[in-house]
Amino acid sequence: MTLETLALQGHPDVHSSMAASITARIREIRNDVIKECFCDFQHTEHRLETIANIHGIEFINDSKATNVNAAWFALESMLKPVIWITGGTDELLDYGLLKPLVKNKVRAIIFLGSNSSKIRSELADLEIPFTDVLSMDEAVEASYTSGRKGDVVLLSPGCASFNYFKNFEERGKAFTKAVKYL
């Protein structure tokens, strides 16, 4: 089975698929059953969930990324230039850990939420263009305007959502609604 035939793409998903297939083989599940499962598997809502592709710009909802590690995995799995929507409630996280990935993968940053000044200060020396917004509708519009064919707009905040949203699900639904409104 080739990597391209897997329903889930990106290093974290491929690693998880490999581990699951080893477990399935130990339990003596047939190869054709394993292959069928991996080709049809659907993402969890709000976790690297592809919402739409509009004029060649892919929109991915990773609202469940409420900490630096989750945002790191999302950014690391991107294979196209990224317009990154980030920000939320400050939980005293070290966003500097994201610098190497942001430097190599992110073309523009859209800051949403009260935590944007901390994230911006930790990434400022990268000189990546940024935009501050006050709503998810503005974030999606700004990311679409900043995007080019072949880009990915990635909502992967790396923060809790409590300053604008009740939880990550509400934030993800707002993102999905705004994308579908485009």
N, C-alpha and C positions, 0 to 999 in steps of 0.2 A: 504494500500500500504506500503510495507516495504522499508526501506532506501536502501537496496541492489538493488532494482529494479529501483531506480532513475538513469537516464543517467548521471547526474552531481553528483559527489561525493565530500566530503570535507565539513567542517562546513560552510564556507561562502555560498556554493552552496545549501546545505540543508536548511539553513536559508532563502535564497532567494526563494527556491522552496516552502517552507511553507508559506511565505508571499504571493506569487503568487497564491497559491491554496486557501488561505482565500479570496483573492480578487475575484478569479474566482467563488467561492461559493456564495459570496455576489451578484455577477452578475448573479447568477442562472445557471451557466454552469454545465452541467452534469458531475458526477464523472468519468464516462468512458472516456470522452473527456479530462478531466484534466490528468487522468492516462496515456493516450496515448501520450499526449504532453510531460509529464515528462520522459517517457521512451525513447522517440525518440530525445530529445533535443540535439543539437550539441554545443560544446564549441565555443566561439568566437576565431577567429584566433589570435594567440600570447598571449592568456590568459588561462593558465593552459591547453594547448592543447597537448594531447598525440601525439607524432610524431611516435614512434616505440618502440618495445620491442625486444632488441637484446641480445640473450643468457641470457634471464632472467633479463636484466637491462632495465628499462623503461626510456624513454627520454621524458621530458616534456618541452615545449616551453612556458615560461611565460615572454617573452620579454617586454610585455606591463607593467610589474612591474617596473615603472620608479621612484619609491619613496619607502621609508622605510615601509610605511603602506601596500602597495601592496605586497612587498616581505614578510612582516610579515604574511599576509593572506595566501600566497602561501605556506610558510614553515609550518604554522599551520595546513594546510589541508593535509600535507603529512603523510601517515600511514606507510611508509617504510623508512629505512635508506637513507639519502640524500647525494649525491655528488652535492654540490651547486656551480653553476657558477654565479659569481657576479662581480660587478665593472662597471665603466663607468666614466662619467663626474661628478666631485664633485659639489654638489649643497648645501653644508653646512648642510647635513642631519645628524641626530643622529642615527648612526648604533648600538650604545649601546643598543637601545631598542630591538634589535633582539637577544641579548645574551641568554636569557632563552630558546628560541626556537632553536637557533643554538646549544647550549649545549646539548639539548635533542634529536635533530633530525638529525644533520649534522655529517657525518663521515669524510668528506674531503671537502676542499674549493678550487675552481679554480678561481684565480683572473685574470680578463681581463679588462684592461683599466687603465687610469691615476689615478683613485680614489682608487686603491687597497691599497695603503699605509695607508690611513685614515681608511678604513674598517678594515684592518689587525690590526692596533693599537688599535681600539676599541674592537676587539675580541681576542686579543693576549693572554690574561690570560686563555682562554678556552683550549689552547694547542691542537687544532685540526690541523691535517696535511694540508698544503696548497701547491699550485703550482701557480707560476706566468706564464702567457702565453701572447703572442703578437698577436694572431689571433683567430678567432672563430674555425677554423680547429684544431688548437692546443688545444683549450679549450675542444672541443668534444673528441679529441683523449686522452687527459690527464684524462678526466672524465671517459671515457670507460676503460682505463687502471687501474684507481683507483677503479672502480666499481666491485661489486660481484653480483652474481645471487640474486635477491630479492631487489636490490638497485634501487633508482630513481636518475637519473641525472636531476637536475632541473635548467634550465636557468631562474633565477628570479633576475635580476641584482640589483634592488633597486636604480638604477641610470639612468640618461639620457644616451643616446648612442653616443653623438656627437663627441667623440674623435676618434672613428673608423667607425661609421656608420651615415648615413644621419638621421635616425630616428629608432624607436623601430621596425617598420615593416621590414626594411632592416636587422636589427640585427636578428630578428626572422627568416627571410628567410635564412640568412647565417647559423644559427643554424640548421634549418631543412635540408638544403642542406648537411651540414657536417655530420649530423646523417645518412642521406640516403647514403652517400658515404662509411660509415663504412661497 
